[in-house]
């Protein structure tokens, strides 16, 4: 390839692909900012009701900067994280079988918003080895079309991609389902053999700060945990 052809190819790639990715990034950031608004609104709304029942049980919203936000729901912590990069799916992904992507391959470039579920105490007591779960992730493309991969009702079929726009109402439903799932996803007692030995440091830390490694389903491994979408 001649030098001039290489130069033109670089300019064309910058013009087309970089512009496309910037559009996807802008859409994802817009959706993430809307998600932050929803989280704050939900905390206010639910706290009004919860204060009449038990003041100790409440929701607490925190903005963690441009790419992060969290919602404490009683003993659970939902962390929302927008990735700063734009992704394309590997060739084995089911998204390539949809008529929408087959008609326009550039629609496959997506931004991602991840939703993690941690125990609130993991952060309160700085238990750095505690485990959290990715319970859902939202994919958003250049046309603001979206789909969700996740646990239980958070998992939508790929065929919805290209049909629906990610508006505030849809985000509200996704976030509400994430909250519902985290509350139903209980902390299980680990198997005896997994915790029968402890070092002096571990037990000292436990006494002072409750720092023995903790996480929902600690010590257990389910087949459904190896995939993104399941039917739990």
NORDABEL-V938206 format. One record per residue. N is the residue number from 0. RES is the residue in one small letter. PHI is phi in whole degrees, -180 to 180 (* if undefined). NEAR is the number of other C-alpha atoms within 10 Angstrom. Layout:
BEGIN
n=N res=RES phi=PHI near=NEAR
n=N res=RES phi=PHI near=NEAR
END
This chain:
BEGIN
n=0 res=x phi=* near=5
n=1 res=x phi=-70 near=7
n=2 res=x phi=-58 near=8
n=3 res=x phi=-66 near=9
n=4 res=x phi=-67 near=10
n=5 res=x phi=-63 near=11
n=6 res=x phi=-61 near=11
n=7 res=x phi=-65 near=12
n=8 res=x phi=-64 near=12
n=9 res=x phi=-64 near=12
n=10 res=x phi=-64 near=11
n=11 res=x phi=-64 near=12
n=12 res=x phi=-65 near=12
n=13 res=x phi=-64 near=12
n=14 res=x phi=-68 near=11
n=15 res=x phi=-85 near=12
n=16 res=x phi=-68 near=13
n=17 res=x phi=-67 near=12
n=18 res=x phi=-65 near=12
n=19 res=x phi=-60 near=18
n=20 res=x phi=-64 near=20
n=21 res=x phi=-66 near=15
n=22 res=x phi=-64 near=19
n=23 res=x phi=-64 near=25
n=24 res=x phi=-60 near=24
n=25 res=x phi=-61 near=15
n=26 res=x phi=-65 near=21
n=27 res=x phi=-66 near=28
n=28 res=x phi=-65 near=21
n=29 res=x phi=-60 near=12
n=30 res=x phi=-65 near=21
n=31 res=x phi=-67 near=23
n=32 res=x phi=-66 near=17
n=33 res=x phi=-66 near=15
n=34 res=x phi=-61 near=21
n=35 res=x phi=-62 near=20
n=36 res=x phi=-61 near=15
n=37 res=x phi=-64 near=18
n=38 res=x phi=-59 near=24
n=39 res=x phi=-67 near=18
n=40 res=x phi=-64 near=13
n=41 res=x phi=-65 near=19
n=42 res=x phi=-64 near=17
n=43 res=x phi=-68 near=16
n=44 res=x phi=-63 near=12
n=45 res=x phi=-67 near=12
n=46 res=x phi=-65 near=18
n=47 res=x phi=-63 near=13
n=48 res=x phi=-77 near=12
n=49 res=x phi=-67 near=15
n=50 res=x phi=-62 near=12
n=51 res=x phi=-79 near=8
n=52 res=x phi=-103 near=10
n=53 res=x phi=-157 near=10
n=54 res=x phi=-66 near=11
n=55 res=x phi=-76 near=9
n=56 res=x phi=-99 near=13
n=57 res=x phi=-156 near=18
n=58 res=x phi=-105 near=21
n=59 res=x phi=-136 near=17
n=60 res=x phi=-95 near=20
n=61 res=x phi=-143 near=14
n=62 res=x phi=-86 near=15
n=63 res=x phi=-104 near=13
n=64 res=x phi=103 near=8
n=65 res=x phi=-57 near=12
n=66 res=x phi=-114 near=15
n=67 res=x phi=-145 near=18
n=68 res=x phi=-159 near=22
n=69 res=x phi=-144 near=21
n=70 res=x phi=-133 near=23
n=71 res=x phi=-84 near=20
n=72 res=x phi=-120 near=20
n=73 res=x phi=56 near=14
n=74 res=x phi=-89 near=15
n=75 res=x phi=-106 near=20
n=76 res=x phi=-130 near=25
n=77 res=x phi=-97 near=25
n=78 res=x phi=-111 near=19
n=79 res=x phi=-105 near=26
n=80 res=x phi=-134 near=20
n=81 res=x phi=-93 near=22
n=82 res=x phi=-78 near=16
n=83 res=x phi=-79 near=14
n=84 res=x phi=-106 near=12
n=85 res=x phi=-109 near=19
n=86 res=x phi=-123 near=16
n=87 res=x phi=-119 near=12
n=88 res=x phi=-83 near=12
n=89 res=x phi=-68 near=9
n=90 res=x phi=-67 near=9
n=91 res=x phi=-90 near=8
n=92 res=x phi=-73 near=9
n=93 res=x phi=-64 near=12
n=94 res=x phi=-63 near=19
n=95 res=x phi=-72 near=16
n=96 res=x phi=-86 near=13
n=97 res=x phi=-77 near=14
n=98 res=x phi=-65 near=12
n=99 res=x phi=-61 near=18
n=100 res=x phi=-75 near=16
n=101 res=x phi=-64 near=13
n=102 res=x phi=-81 near=9
n=103 res=x phi=-150 near=9
n=104 res=x phi=-65 near=11
n=105 res=x phi=-69 near=16
n=106 res=x phi=-73 near=21
n=107 res=x phi=-80 near=20
n=108 res=x phi=-73 near=20
n=109 res=x phi=-136 near=28
n=110 res=x phi=-91 near=28
n=111 res=x phi=-130 near=24
n=112 res=x phi=-116 near=23
n=113 res=x phi=-95 near=19
n=114 res=x phi=-123 near=21
n=115 res=x phi=-110 near=18
n=116 res=x phi=-117 near=27
n=117 res=x phi=-122 near=22
n=118 res=x phi=-80 near=24
n=119 res=x phi=-60 near=17
n=120 res=x phi=-66 near=17
n=121 res=x phi=-60 near=22
n=122 res=x phi=-87 near=12
n=123 res=x phi=-60 near=9
n=124 res=x phi=-106 near=12
n=125 res=x phi=53 near=13
n=126 res=x phi=-85 near=19
n=127 res=x phi=-66 near=12
n=128 res=x phi=-94 near=12
n=129 res=x phi=-65 near=18
n=130 res=x phi=-103 near=16
n=131 res=x phi=-125 near=19
n=132 res=x phi=-122 near=16
n=133 res=x phi=-79 near=17
n=134 res=x phi=-99 near=22
n=135 res=x phi=-174 near=25
n=136 res=x phi=-145 near=24
n=137 res=x phi=-105 near=24
n=138 res=x phi=-105 near=22
n=139 res=x phi=-131 near=28
n=140 res=x phi=-113 near=29
n=141 res=x phi=-64 near=21
n=142 res=x phi=-101 near=15
n=143 res=x phi=67 near=21
n=144 res=x phi=-77 near=19
n=145 res=x phi=-152 near=25
n=146 res=x phi=-151 near=23
n=147 res=x phi=-124 near=24
n=148 res=x phi=-108 near=21
n=149 res=x phi=176 near=21
n=150 res=x phi=-85 near=23
n=151 res=x phi=50 near=16
n=152 res=x phi=-69 near=18
n=153 res=x phi=-75 near=23
n=154 res=x phi=-92 near=20
n=155 res=x phi=-106 near=16
n=156 res=x phi=-71 near=12
n=157 res=x phi=-61 near=18
n=158 res=x phi=-64 near=14
n=159 res=x phi=-73 near=14
n=160 res=x phi=-64 near=23
n=161 res=x phi=97 near=18
n=162 res=x phi=-108 near=11
n=163 res=x phi=-108 near=13
n=164 res=x phi=-96 near=15
n=165 res=x phi=-80 near=20
n=166 res=x phi=-97 near=14
n=167 res=x phi=-60 near=14
n=168 res=x phi=-63 near=9
n=169 res=x phi=-67 near=13
n=170 res=x phi=-64 near=17
n=171 res=x phi=-60 near=17
n=172 res=x phi=-66 near=12
n=173 res=x phi=-61 near=20
n=174 res=x phi=-66 near=20
n=175 res=x phi=-63 near=15
n=176 res=x phi=-67 near=17
n=177 res=x phi=-65 near=23
n=178 res=x phi=-64 near=19
n=179 res=x phi=-60 near=13
n=180 res=x phi=-64 near=17
n=181 res=x phi=-62 near=21
n=182 res=x phi=-72 near=16
n=183 res=x phi=-87 near=9
n=184 res=x phi=-90 near=13
n=185 res=x phi=-81 near=12
n=186 res=x phi=-76 near=13
n=187 res=x phi=-102 near=13
n=188 res=x phi=-66 near=13
n=189 res=x phi=-71 near=15
n=190 res=x phi=-59 near=12
n=191 res=x phi=-55 near=9
n=192 res=x phi=-64 near=8
n=193 res=x phi=-79 near=11
n=194 res=x phi=-128 near=11
n=195 res=x phi=-73 near=7
n=196 res=x phi=-114 near=10
n=197 res=x phi=-146 near=12
n=198 res=x phi=-79 near=8
n=199 res=x phi=-59 near=9
n=200 res=x phi=-64 near=10
n=201 res=x phi=-61 near=15
n=202 res=x phi=-71 near=15
n=203 res=x phi=-66 near=14
n=204 res=x phi=-65 near=14
n=205 res=x phi=-62 near=15
n=206 res=x phi=-62 near=11
n=207 res=x phi=-82 near=10
n=208 res=x phi=-132 near=14
n=209 res=x phi=53 near=17
n=210 res=x phi=-103 near=20
n=211 res=x phi=-65 near=19
n=212 res=x phi=-53 near=15
n=213 res=x phi=-136 near=23
n=214 res=x phi=-176 near=21
n=215 res=x phi=-63 near=20
n=216 res=x phi=67 near=18
n=217 res=x phi=-55 near=17
n=218 res=x phi=90 near=15
n=219 res=x phi=-112 near=12
n=220 res=x phi=-137 near=9
n=221 res=x phi=-105 near=8
n=222 res=x phi=-58 near=7
n=223 res=x phi=-67 near=12
n=224 res=x phi=-76 near=14
n=225 res=x phi=-90 near=9
n=226 res=x phi=-124 near=11
n=227 res=x phi=-85 near=15
n=228 res=x phi=-110 near=20
n=229 res=x phi=-139 near=16
n=230 res=x phi=-120 near=10
n=231 res=x phi=-59 near=7
END
